[in-house]
Amino acid sequence: MAQDLDILIKGGHVIDPLNGIDGVMDVGIAEDTIAVVGPDIPGSRAARLVEAAGYLVTPGLIDMHVHVFHGTEPDAYISNSFTSVPPDAFTFRSGVTTAVDVGSAGWRNFKQFVEQTVARSRTRVLAFLNIVGVGMKGGPLEQNLNDMDPKMTALVAMQYPDVVVGVKLAHYEGYDWTPTDLAVEAGTLADVPVMVDFGSANPPLPLEELFLEHLRPGDIFTHAFADLATREAIVDSNEVLRSFVGEARGRGIVFDVGHGGLSFSYTQAVPAARQGFWPDVISTDLHTGSMNGAMKDLTNVMSKFLALGMPLQEVVRGTTSNPARVIKRPDLGHLGLGAVADVAVFKLREGDFGFVDVYGARRSGTQKLEAELTVREGRVVWDLNGLSAR
């Protein structure tokens, strides 16, 4: 038989939640496309064979909360400065093929972000556009109501429809709903979801009002398991999930992990897990302030939820088809025939592992995901142990 496949990943345990696949399968790639998924595909059909027996095979992961507007502008925090990171240095080694920057750039500097980061990265980089025109430059600049322009934000979002997948609000410190409503207005004009980083107001604004009166179905509440003095938590002081959280999920509010350096606490995640409340999306909030602490990378955050009891299939769903649905990119996050050939291969290691939250609390786990191989648009971009080598 002619070699009609460029890569055949053979004998792995394929988990593709969107297509209902959870079992041993082969995945065949032709050029940049998923050509065939099924059992017992002859190895002779492929120019390159990857023996994946004993490994997990998933769609390429989507990290829906990162900061990758890396630059050298002083005192600019995450927007073209040193706290953001270059995406290719941190994505493929965790099985991530799509990274979504959430609000590092605003409408004033988004063109620079596209030219400097999006166009120069092998990682697929998408973005939520900050409602603040200058983006996430920190401090007083993120409090400037005069720079929160929903019409300009929507216009720039519509100018870059292949890149912009949402609008972001972050770090506003006032007891004021105006920034939230301006972000939602921009999202409505551009027909994209809104993500809110809600944790800086003092006194805190009520979450129930945010979920049920200001956000729309499909909008995203990130840092869902944070425990901060400046924000009401989803689990109360008696370790009970607040009743309106379930109501919010019922009306379509999306709960995103957004682990970060300050935004994941076991005081929230453990009781939420006991009550069966899992995140819709698992993400990192990758930047220099999180990558060397409790967060580390997306595989570590996924493993942390495995240790909390979240089923493996749901952990994969939360990093593949769910984020693809939330950002309205049905072309991503699955291994359907004709889909883009973004694939990740993992070793699910068994042992005694430790996972900590941002306050230094440690929990043990017996499983840990480790990315072995990452394929981006049909090209091997990460191969830890040479599975694809000749």
C-alpha positions in Angstrom: 0.0 0.0 0.0 1.3 3.5 -0.9 2.4 5.7 2.0 -0.5 8.1 2.0 0.2 9.2 5.6 3.0 11.4 6.8 2.7 10.3 10.5 0.9 7.4 12.1 0.5 7.5 15.9 -0.2 3.9 16.6 -1.6 2.0 19.5 -2.2 4.8 21.9 -5.1 5.4 24.2 -7.0 8.1 22.3 -9.2 10.5 24.3 -11.2 12.8 22.1 -14.2 14.0 24.1 -15.9 15.9 21.3 -16.0 12.8 19.1 -16.7 10.4 22.0 -13.5 8.4 21.6 -11.9 6.9 24.7 -9.9 3.8 23.8 -7.0 2.3 21.9 -6.9 3.8 18.4 -4.4 4.8 15.7 -4.3 8.4 14.4 -3.1 9.0 10.9 -1.9 12.5 9.7 -1.6 13.6 6.0 0.2 16.9 5.6 -1.5 19.2 8.2 -4.7 17.3 8.5 -6.2 14.4 10.5 -6.7 11.8 7.8 -7.9 8.7 9.6 -8.6 7.6 13.2 -9.3 4.0 13.8 -8.0 0.6 15.0 -5.2 -1.4 13.3 -4.1 1.0 10.6 -1.2 -0.6 8.8 2.1 1.0 9.7 3.2 0.6 6.0 0.9 3.4 5.1 3.0 6.0 7.0 6.3 7.7 6.2 6.9 8.1 10.0 5.6 5.7 12.6 5.1 6.7 16.3 4.6 3.6 18.5 2.3 5.0 21.2 1.2 1.9 23.1 1.1 2.7 26.8 0.6 6.5 26.1 -2.3 8.8 26.0 -3.1 10.6 22.7 -5.3 13.7 22.8 -6.0 16.7 20.6 -3.4 19.4 20.9 -4.2 21.3 24.1 -5.6 24.8 24.3 -4.4 26.9 27.2 -7.1 29.5 27.3 -5.4 31.9 29.8 -1.8 33.0 29.1 0.2 36.2 28.8 2.6 36.1 25.9 3.0 39.8 24.9 6.7 39.5 25.7 8.7 42.7 25.2 11.2 45.0 26.7 9.2 48.1 27.6 10.1 49.1 31.2 7.3 49.4 33.8 4.7 47.9 31.5 3.9 44.7 33.4 2.4 42.2 31.0 1.8 44.5 28.0 5.0 44.3 25.8 7.2 43.8 28.8 9.2 41.3 30.9 6.4 39.6 32.8 4.9 38.1 29.7 6.7 35.2 28.1 7.5 34.1 24.5 4.9 31.4 23.8 7.0 28.8 21.9 9.3 28.4 25.0 6.5 27.1 27.1 3.7 25.6 25.0 4.8 22.6 23.0 6.7 21.0 25.9 3.3 20.8 27.7 1.3 19.5 24.7 -0.2 22.9 24.1 -0.7 23.9 20.4 -3.0 26.9 20.9 -2.4 29.6 23.5 -4.9 32.3 24.2 -3.5 35.6 25.5 -6.1 37.2 27.7 -5.8 41.0 27.7 -2.1 41.6 27.6 -2.8 44.0 24.7 -5.6 46.6 24.2 -6.9 48.2 21.0 -4.1 50.8 21.1 -1.2 48.3 20.9 -2.8 45.2 19.5 -1.3 45.6 16.0 2.1 45.5 17.7 1.2 42.3 19.6 0.1 40.7 16.3 3.3 41.6 14.5 5.6 40.9 17.4 4.1 37.7 18.9 1.3 36.2 16.8 3.1 36.4 13.5 6.4 35.2 14.9 5.2 32.2 16.9 4.9 28.6 15.8 2.3 28.2 18.5 -1.2 29.3 17.4 -1.7 32.4 19.4 -5.2 33.8 19.8 -6.3 36.7 22.1 -8.8 38.4 24.2 -8.5 42.1 23.7 -8.3 44.2 26.8 -11.0 46.8 27.3 -8.2 49.1 28.4 -6.7 50.6 25.3 -3.0 50.2 26.4 -3.6 46.7 27.7 -2.4 45.2 31.0 0.3 47.7 31.9 -0.4 47.6 35.6 -1.2 50.1 38.3 -3.1 53.3 37.5 -3.1 52.7 33.7 -5.6 49.8 34.2 -7.9 52.0 36.3 -8.4 54.6 33.5 -12.1 54.6 32.6 -11.4 57.1 29.8 -9.2 54.4 28.1 -12.0 51.8 28.2 -13.6 52.3 24.8 -16.0 49.6 23.8 -16.4 50.8 20.2 -12.7 50.9 19.4 -12.2 47.6 21.2 -15.0 46.0 19.0 -13.6 47.6 15.8 -10.1 46.2 16.4 -11.6 42.8 17.4 -13.5 42.8 14.0 -10.3 43.9 12.2 -8.5 40.7 13.4 -11.3 38.0 13.4 -8.7 35.2 13.0 -6.9 36.3 16.2 -9.4 38.0 18.6 -11.7 35.6 20.3 -12.9 37.7 23.2 -12.7 40.8 25.4 -10.9 40.9 28.8 -11.4 43.0 31.9 -8.8 42.8 34.6 -7.4 44.4 37.8 -10.0 47.2 38.2 -9.9 48.3 41.8 -13.0 50.6 42.1 -16.4 49.6 43.6 -18.0 50.3 40.2 -19.7 48.1 37.6 -18.8 50.5 34.7 -15.7 48.6 33.5 -17.7 45.3 33.5 -20.5 46.8 31.5 -18.1 48.5 29.0 -16.4 45.1 28.4 -19.7 43.4 27.9 -20.8 46.2 25.5 -17.6 45.6 23.5 -18.2 41.8 23.5 -21.7 42.3 22.3 -20.6 44.7 19.5 -18.0 42.2 18.3 -20.0 39.1 19.0 -17.3 37.5 21.2 -17.3 36.4 24.9 -16.0 38.4 27.8 -13.5 37.2 30.4 -13.4 38.9 33.8 -10.5 38.8 36.2 -12.6 39.9 39.2 -10.6 40.3 42.3 -9.4 43.8 43.0 -12.3 45.8 44.2 -12.3 46.8 47.9 -14.9 46.2 49.3 -15.6 43.3 46.9 -18.4 43.5 44.4 -21.0 40.7 44.8 -20.4 37.7 42.6 -24.1 36.9 42.4 -24.8 40.2 40.8 -21.9 39.8 38.4 -23.1 36.3 37.3 -26.8 36.9 37.1 -27.1 40.6 36.1 -24.0 41.8 34.2 -22.4 38.8 32.4 -24.1 37.1 29.5 -24.3 33.3 28.8 -20.9 32.3 27.4 -19.0 34.9 29.3 -16.1 33.6 31.5 -15.2 34.0 35.1 -11.5 33.3 35.5 -9.5 32.5 38.6 -12.5 30.5 39.7 -10.7 28.9 42.7 -9.0 32.0 44.0 -9.3 32.9 47.7 -8.6 36.6 47.9 -9.5 39.3 50.5 -10.6 41.6 47.7 -13.1 39.1 46.1 -16.0 37.0 47.2 -15.2 33.3 46.9 -17.4 30.7 45.2 -17.1 28.5 48.4 -18.2 30.1 51.6 -16.5 30.0 55.0 -18.4 26.8 55.8 -16.9 25.1 52.8 -20.3 25.1 51.0 -20.6 26.1 47.3 -22.6 29.3 47.1 -26.1 28.5 45.7 -25.9 31.1 43.0 -22.8 29.5 41.4 -24.9 26.6 40.2 -27.5 29.0 38.9 -24.8 30.9 37.1 -23.5 27.7 35.4 -27.0 26.9 34.5 -27.4 30.2 32.6 -24.1 29.6 30.8 -21.4 31.3 32.8 -18.1 29.6 32.1 -15.7 28.8 35.1 -12.0 28.9 34.2 -9.1 27.9 36.4 -6.6 30.6 35.5 -4.2 29.2 38.1 -1.6 32.0 38.0 0.7 33.0 40.9 -2.1 34.0 43.3 -5.3 32.5 42.1 -5.6 28.8 43.1 -6.3 27.8 46.6 -7.2 24.4 48.0 -9.6 26.1 50.4 -11.8 26.6 47.3 -10.8 23.7 45.0 -11.1 20.9 47.6 -14.6 21.6 48.9 -15.8 22.5 45.4 -14.5 19.1 44.2 -16.2 17.3 47.1 -19.5 18.9 45.9 -18.9 17.8 42.3 -18.1 21.3 41.0 -15.4 21.0 38.3 -14.0 23.8 36.1 -15.3 24.1 32.6 -11.8 25.1 31.4 -8.4 24.3 32.9 -5.8 27.0 32.2 -2.5 28.3 33.6 -2.4 32.1 33.6 1.2 31.6 32.4 3.6 34.5 33.0 6.9 34.9 34.9 5.1 35.2 38.2 3.4 31.8 37.9 5.6 29.5 35.9 8.2 28.8 38.6 5.7 28.6 41.5 2.8 26.3 42.2 1.4 26.5 38.7 4.5 25.3 36.6 2.7 24.4 33.4 -0.6 23.1 32.0 0.3 19.4 32.5 0.9 20.1 36.2 -2.4 21.9 36.6 -4.2 19.1 34.8 -2.4 16.6 37.1 -3.5 18.7 40.1 -7.1 18.2 39.1 -6.6 14.5 38.6 -5.3 14.4 42.2 -8.5 16.2 43.3 -10.6 13.4 41.7 -11.6 15.0 38.4 -12.0 12.2 35.8 -9.2 12.0 33.2 -11.7 12.4 30.3 -13.1 15.6 31.9 -9.6 16.9 32.4 -8.9 16.4 28.7 -12.3 18.0 27.8 -11.3 21.0 29.9 -8.2 21.6 27.9 -9.5 20.7 24.4 -13.1 20.8 23.2 -14.4 22.9 26.0 -12.1 25.9 25.5 -12.6 25.5 21.7 -16.3 25.8 22.3 -15.9 28.8 24.6 -13.8 30.8 22.1 -16.0 29.8 19.2 -13.3 27.9 17.4 -15.0 24.5 16.4 -12.0 23.8 14.1 -9.8 23.2 17.2 -9.8 20.8 20.2 -10.7 17.5 18.5 -9.3 14.8 16.2 -12.2 14.6 13.7 -11.5 13.7 10.1 -10.3 16.8 8.2 -9.4 18.6 11.4 -6.1 20.4 11.7 -3.4 17.9 12.8 -2.7 19.3 16.3 -2.0 16.2 18.5 -0.5 15.6 21.9 0.9 12.4 23.3 1.3 12.0 27.1 2.8 9.6 29.5 0.5 9.2 32.6 3.1 8.5 35.1 2.3 6.5 38.3 4.0 7.3 41.6 4.0 9.6 44.6 3.7 13.2 43.5 3.1 16.5 45.3 0.9 19.4 44.1 0.8 22.7 45.9 -1.5 25.7 45.8 -0.4 29.3 45.8 -0.3 29.5 49.6 2.1 26.5 49.9 -0.4 23.9 50.9 0.5 20.4 49.5 -1.7 17.5 48.4 -0.4 14.1 47.2 -1.3 12.5 44.0 -0.6 9.2 42.3 -0.7 10.3 38.7 1.2 12.9 36.7 0.9 13.8 33.1 4.1 14.4 31.1 4.1 15.5 27.5 6.0 13.1 25.3 5.2 14.4 21.8 3.5 17.4 20.3 2.4 17.8 16.7 1.4 21.2 15.4 -0.3 21.3 12.0 1.3 17.9 11.1 4.8 18.8 12.2 6.5 17.4 15.2 7.4 20.3 17.4 8.2 18.5 20.7 9.6 15.0 21.2 10.8 14.4 24.7 12.3 10.9 24.2 12.4 10.6 20.4 9.2 8.6 19.9 9.0 10.0 16.3 12.7 9.6 15.5 13.9 7.3 12.9 
